[in-house]
Amino acid sequence: MEAATTHHFFHHGKPDTDPLEAAKCHWCQLRSFKTHKKLPISIVNEEDEEVLNPDFKFIDHSIPASDIPIAPASFRTGCNCRDDEDCMYSSCECLDEMAPDSDEDPDEPVVPSRGRKKQKFQYYYSGSKAGLLKSRILDSREPIYECHNGCNCSKNCPNRVVERGRTVPLQIFRTEDRGWGVKCPVDIKKGQFVDRYLGEIITSEEANRRRAESTISDKKDVYLFALDKFSDPESPDPLLRMQPLEVDGEWMSGPTRFINHSCEPNMRIFARVGDPVDKHIHDLALFAIRDIKVGEELTFDYVDGGLAEEDAGGLVPEDKKKDMTPCLCEADKCRGFLW
């Protein structure tokens, strides 16, 4: 690790630097991000001499493959709210598919509605919890609907939390026994947006081809996440009737690609929708589901409890276990297997 950093700091940027070599430098890739000065991403290894695979590339947005269908500009819409505050109510078109709050939230101060309809906004909008995901959403699997670039509201709109990007600095570090992991050098609050899971957006056919080509297909599944939250064979939207797309973060992604699994995680992935015509390529947004102390390893459940019912009581047949991927999270309630 020290050799890799020494080469970067003493050679990169010099006139004789090989451009192809510089393009592969992880520190240069991270330093090119617009958020680098305010929210840096660092790489630390105090365990061994391993470095990140030189063929891996850091990106700050997902990249659709050339054959991914993208809705044409003529289909794109946005809200016409008169001001940013309007974007918290049912009058905002971006929230049309959000269920309204069933009750007033005790953590929110009462604000005159000025004749608006029931609030649908999914974030706290004032006080110490401003910008944090509301508890009713955090405890559910509900998708998040936000304003976006096609909207009339400003970039400071309170309904653009994921839209504005990562909120904290992150550190990729070498664990003792589970490869690379990620932690944060500052405290993270329950309900706070952390970052998105990024990668190459590919078809399900291509994802299956890559699984088949992988020497260890179970390992490939660690990096593939299906964009299937809105998939529906009966949907009037042809993009939602097709097989769900998948995000492959193995060779290009952000720092969240190195976050490890836990059966008792401190974060959860939520489907985040900006422009409704892009539901089939929705964001995978990671939010803290409890307070996370500085330096605590960040984790999420790779299958979000998908095997919990089957194996909670030791019900997984022995002949099936031999083909399953063991879980190494060591949580008190570890399910024993990933899938």
C-alpha positions as CSV (number, residue, x, y, z in Angstrom):
1,M,0.0,0.0,0.0
2,E,2.8,2.4,0.9
3,A,4.5,1.7,-2.5
4,A,1.3,2.5,-4.4
5,T,0.8,5.8,-2.6
6,T,4.5,6.8,-2.9
7,H,4.4,6.3,-6.7
8,H,1.3,8.5,-6.9
9,F,2.6,11.4,-4.9
10,F,6.1,11.5,-6.4
11,H,5.4,10.7,-10.0
12,H,1.8,11.7,-11.1
13,G,1.5,15.0,-12.7
14,K,5.1,15.0,-13.9
15,P,5.8,15.6,-17.6
16,D,7.0,12.1,-18.2
17,T,4.0,10.4,-16.6
18,D,2.3,7.8,-18.8
19,P,-1.3,9.1,-19.5
20,L,-2.7,5.6,-19.5
21,E,-1.0,4.8,-16.2
22,A,-2.3,8.1,-14.7
23,A,-5.9,7.3,-15.9
24,K,-5.7,4.1,-13.9
25,C,-4.6,5.8,-10.7
26,H,-7.3,5.5,-8.0
27,W,-6.1,8.6,-6.2
28,C,-6.3,10.7,-9.3
29,Q,-9.8,9.4,-10.1
30,L,-11.0,10.3,-6.6
31,R,-9.3,13.7,-6.6
32,S,-11.1,14.5,-9.9
33,F,-14.5,14.3,-8.2
34,K,-16.2,17.7,-7.6
35,T,-16.8,16.8,-4.0
36,H,-13.2,15.9,-3.3
37,K,-12.1,19.0,-1.2
38,K,-15.3,19.0,0.9
39,L,-16.1,15.3,1.1
40,P,-12.9,13.3,0.3
41,I,-12.7,9.6,-0.2
42,S,-9.5,8.0,1.2
43,I,-8.0,4.5,0.9
44,V,-6.1,3.0,3.9
45,N,-4.5,-0.4,4.5
46,E,-2.9,-1.1,7.8
47,E,-3.4,-4.9,7.6
48,D,-1.3,-6.1,4.7
49,E,0.3,-5.1,1.4
50,E,-2.9,-5.5,-0.7
51,V,-4.0,-2.6,-3.0
52,L,-7.2,-2.1,-5.0
53,N,-7.3,-3.9,-8.3
54,P,-5.7,-1.5,-10.8
55,D,-8.4,-2.4,-13.4
56,F,-11.1,-1.0,-11.1
57,K,-12.3,2.5,-11.9
58,F,-13.9,5.0,-9.5
59,I,-17.0,6.8,-11.0
60,D,-19.4,9.4,-9.5
61,H,-22.5,8.4,-11.4
62,S,-23.8,5.1,-12.9
63,I,-23.1,4.5,-16.6
64,P,-25.8,2.9,-18.8
65,A,-24.5,0.4,-21.3
66,S,-25.0,1.3,-24.9
67,D,-28.1,-1.0,-25.3
68,I,-30.0,0.4,-22.3
69,P,-33.3,2.0,-23.3
70,I,-33.4,5.7,-22.2
71,A,-36.7,7.7,-22.4
72,P,-36.5,10.5,-25.0
73,A,-36.5,14.1,-23.9
74,S,-40.0,14.7,-25.1
75,F,-41.3,12.3,-22.4
76,R,-39.6,14.0,-19.6
77,T,-41.5,16.1,-17.1
78,G,-40.9,18.0,-13.8
79,C,-42.9,19.8,-11.1
80,N,-44.2,23.3,-11.6
81,C,-44.2,24.3,-7.9
82,R,-44.1,28.0,-7.4
83,D,-41.4,27.8,-4.7
84,D,-39.2,25.1,-3.0
85,E,-41.6,24.9,0.0
86,D,-44.4,23.8,-2.3
87,C,-42.4,20.6,-3.1
88,M,-43.3,19.2,0.3
89,Y,-47.0,18.9,-0.4
90,S,-49.3,16.8,-2.6
91,S,-49.6,19.7,-5.1
92,C,-46.0,18.7,-6.2
93,E,-46.3,16.4,-9.2
94,C,-43.0,14.6,-8.2
95,L,-44.8,13.2,-5.1
96,D,-47.9,12.0,-6.9
97,E,-47.1,8.3,-6.2
98,M,-46.2,8.9,-2.5
99,A,-48.7,8.0,0.1
100,P,-49.6,11.1,2.3
101,D,-48.6,11.1,6.0
102,S,-51.3,9.3,7.9
103,D,-50.7,11.5,11.0
104,E,-48.8,14.6,12.0
105,D,-45.2,13.7,12.9
106,P,-44.5,14.6,16.5
107,D,-40.9,15.6,15.5
108,E,-42.1,18.2,13.1
109,P,-43.2,21.7,14.2
110,V,-46.7,22.7,13.1
111,V,-46.4,25.0,10.0
112,P,-49.4,26.8,8.5
113,S,-50.3,25.0,5.3
114,R,-51.4,28.1,3.5
115,G,-54.2,26.1,2.0
116,R,-52.0,23.3,0.8
117,K,-53.1,19.6,0.7
118,K,-51.8,16.9,2.9
119,Q,-48.0,16.7,3.2
120,K,-46.3,13.9,1.3
121,F,-42.7,15.0,1.8
122,Q,-40.6,12.1,3.0
123,Y,-37.9,14.1,4.8
124,Y,-37.9,16.1,8.0
125,Y,-37.8,19.7,6.9
126,S,-36.7,21.7,10.0
127,G,-34.9,21.4,13.3
128,S,-32.1,19.0,14.1
129,K,-33.6,16.4,11.8
130,A,-33.8,18.5,8.7
131,G,-32.9,16.5,5.6
132,L,-33.2,13.1,7.4
133,L,-35.5,10.4,6.1
134,K,-38.8,10.2,8.1
135,S,-39.2,7.2,10.4
136,R,-42.2,5.9,8.6
137,I,-40.2,5.6,5.4
138,L,-37.0,4.4,7.1
139,D,-38.9,1.5,8.7
140,S,-40.5,0.5,5.4
141,R,-39.5,-0.6,1.9
142,E,-41.2,2.3,0.3
143,P,-39.5,4.0,-2.7
144,I,-38.4,7.6,-2.5
145,Y,-39.7,10.2,-5.0
146,E,-37.7,13.4,-5.4
147,C,-37.6,16.5,-7.5
148,H,-34.9,16.6,-10.2
149,N,-33.3,18.6,-13.0
150,G,-36.5,18.9,-15.0
151,C,-38.3,20.6,-12.1
152,N,-39.1,24.3,-11.6
153,C,-37.7,24.2,-8.0
154,S,-34.2,25.2,-7.2
155,K,-31.2,22.9,-6.4
156,N,-31.8,23.8,-2.7
157,C,-35.3,22.3,-2.8
158,P,-35.7,20.2,0.4
159,N,-37.0,17.4,-1.8
160,R,-33.6,16.9,-3.5
161,V,-31.6,15.1,-0.9
162,V,-30.3,12.2,-3.0
163,E,-30.2,14.5,-6.0
164,R,-27.6,16.6,-4.3
165,G,-25.3,13.6,-3.7
166,R,-23.1,12.1,-1.0
167,T,-23.2,13.9,2.4
168,V,-20.2,12.5,4.2
169,P,-16.5,11.8,3.6
170,L,-15.7,8.1,3.4
171,Q,-12.7,5.9,4.0
172,I,-12.1,2.5,2.2
173,F,-10.0,0.4,4.6
174,R,-8.6,-3.1,4.8
175,T,-10.4,-5.3,7.3
176,E,-8.7,-8.2,9.2
177,D,-10.7,-11.0,7.5
178,R,-13.2,-9.7,5.0
179,G,-11.2,-7.9,2.4
180,W,-12.0,-4.2,2.0
181,G,-14.6,-2.3,4.0
182,V,-15.9,1.3,4.4
183,K,-16.2,3.6,7.4
184,C,-16.8,7.2,7.9
185,P,-14.6,9.7,9.8
186,V,-17.6,11.6,11.1
187,D,-20.8,10.6,12.9
188,I,-23.8,9.7,10.7
189,K,-27.4,10.3,11.9
190,K,-30.3,7.9,11.7
191,G,-32.1,8.7,8.5
192,Q,-29.2,10.4,6.8
193,F,-28.4,9.8,3.2
194,V,-24.9,8.5,2.8
195,D,-24.3,7.7,-0.9
196,R,-25.6,5.7,-3.9
197,Y,-24.5,2.3,-5.1
198,L,-23.1,2.9,-8.6
199,G,-21.9,0.9,-11.5
200,E,-22.5,-0.1,-15.1
201,I,-26.3,-0.4,-15.8
202,I,-26.8,-3.6,-17.9
203,T,-29.6,-5.8,-19.2
204,S,-30.6,-8.9,-17.2
205,E,-29.3,-11.0,-20.2
206,E,-25.9,-9.4,-19.9
207,A,-25.9,-9.8,-16.1
208,N,-26.5,-13.5,-16.5
209,R,-23.8,-13.8,-19.1
210,R,-21.3,-12.2,-16.7
211,R,-22.4,-14.5,-13.9
212,A,-21.8,-17.5,-16.2
213,E,-18.4,-16.3,-17.2
214,S,-17.3,-15.5,-13.6
215,T,-15.0,-18.2,-12.2
216,I,-17.0,-18.0,-9.0
217,S,-20.6,-16.9,-9.8
218,D,-21.5,-16.4,-6.1
219,K,-18.8,-13.8,-5.9
220,K,-20.2,-12.0,-9.0
221,D,-23.5,-11.7,-7.3
222,V,-21.9,-9.6,-4.6
223,Y,-21.5,-6.8,-7.1
224,L,-24.8,-7.1,-9.1
225,F,-28.0,-5.4,-7.8
226,A,-31.2,-5.7,-9.7
227,L,-33.3,-2.5,-10.5
228,D,-36.5,-4.5,-9.9
229,K,-38.4,-2.3,-7.5
230,F,-41.0,-1.3,-10.1
231,S,-40.8,-4.2,-12.5
232,D,-44.4,-5.3,-13.4
233,P,-45.4,-7.6,-16.3
234,E,-48.8,-5.8,-16.3
235,S,-47.4,-2.3,-16.3
236,P,-48.6,0.1,-19.0
237,D,-44.9,1.3,-19.2
238,P,-43.0,-1.0,-21.6
239,L,-39.8,-0.2,-19.8
240,L,-41.2,-1.7,-16.6
241,R,-42.6,-4.8,-18.3
242,M,-39.2,-5.9,-19.5
243,Q,-36.8,-7.9,-17.4
244,P,-35.3,-5.6,-14.7
245,L,-31.9,-4.0,-15.4
246,E,-29.0,-4.6,-13.1
247,V,-26.2,-2.5,-11.7
248,D,-22.7,-4.1,-11.9
249,G,-20.2,-2.4,-9.6
250,E,-17.4,-4.9,-9.9
251,W,-15.1,-3.0,-12.2
252,M,-16.5,0.6,-12.1
253,S,-18.3,2.0,-9.1
254,G,-18.0,4.4,-6.1
255,P,-16.8,3.8,-2.6
256,T,-20.0,2.0,-1.6
257,R,-18.9,-0.9,-3.8
258,F,-16.6,-1.9,-1.0
259,I,-19.2,-1.8,1.8
260,N,-19.6,-5.2,3.4
261,H,-22.7,-7.2,4.1
262,S,-24.2,-7.6,7.6
263,C,-27.3,-9.5,8.7
264,E,-27.7,-6.6,11.3
265,P,-26.7,-3.7,9.1
266,N,-26.6,0.0,10.0
267,M,-27.7,1.1,6.5
268,R,-30.4,0.1,4.0
269,I,-30.8,0.6,0.2
270,F,-33.9,2.5,-1.0
271,A,-35.1,2.9,-4.5
272,R,-35.0,6.6,-5.4
273,V,-36.9,8.0,-8.3
274,G,-36.2,11.4,-10.0
275,D,-37.9,11.7,-13.3
276,P,-40.8,9.1,-13.4
277,V,-39.9,8.1,-16.9
278,D,-36.6,6.7,-15.5
279,K,-38.2,4.3,-13.0
280,H,-36.5,1.4,-14.7
281,I,-33.0,2.9,-13.9
282,H,-33.8,4.3,-10.4
283,D,-31.1,5.1,-8.0
284,L,-30.0,2.7,-5.2
285,A,-29.7,5.1,-2.3
286,L,-28.1,4.1,1.0
287,F,-29.5,5.6,4.2
288,A,-28.5,5.1,7.8
289,I,-31.2,3.1,9.7
290,R,-29.6,4.0,13.1
291,D,-27.0,6.4,14.4
292,I,-23.5,5.4,13.2
293,K,-20.5,6.5,15.3
294,V,-17.3,7.8,13.7
295,G,-15.1,5.0,12.6
296,E,-17.8,2.3,12.8
297,E,-17.8,0.0,9.7
298,L,-20.7,0.8,7.3
299,T,-22.8,-2.2,6.3
300,F,-26.0,-3.1,4.6
301,D,-27.9,-6.3,4.0
302,Y,-27.1,-7.6,0.5
303,V,-30.4,-9.4,0.3
304,D,-32.3,-7.2,2.7
305,G,-33.4,-10.1,4.9
306,G,-34.5,-12.2,1.9
307,L,-33.6,-15.5,3.6
308,A,-34.7,-14.6,7.1
309,E,-38.0,-16.5,7.1
310,E,-36.5,-19.7,5.6
311,D,-33.4,-20.1,7.8
312,A,-34.3,-18.2,11.0
313,G,-35.2,-21.5,12.6
314,G,-32.5,-23.6,10.9
315,L,-35.0,-24.7,8.2
316,V,-32.5,-24.6,5.3
317,P,-32.0,-28.2,4.2
318,E,-28.5,-29.5,4.5
319,D,-28.3,-30.5,0.8
320,K,-29.1,-26.9,-0.1
321,K,-26.5,-25.4,2.3
322,K,-23.6,-26.8,0.3
323,D,-24.5,-24.6,-2.6
324,M,-25.1,-21.5,-0.6
325,T,-22.6,-18.6,0.1
326,P,-21.6,-18.5,3.7
327,C,-22.0,-15.2,5.6
328,L,-19.0,-13.9,7.5
329,C,-20.6,-10.9,9.2
330,E,-20.5,-12.5,12.7
331,A,-23.6,-10.5,13.8
332,D,-25.5,-11.9,16.8
333,K,-28.4,-12.7,14.5
334,C,-26.4,-13.8,11.5
335,R,-28.5,-15.9,9.1
336,G,-25.4,-18.0,8.2
337,F,-25.7,-17.6,4.5
338,L,-26.0,-14.7,1.9
339,W,-27.9,-16.7,-0.7
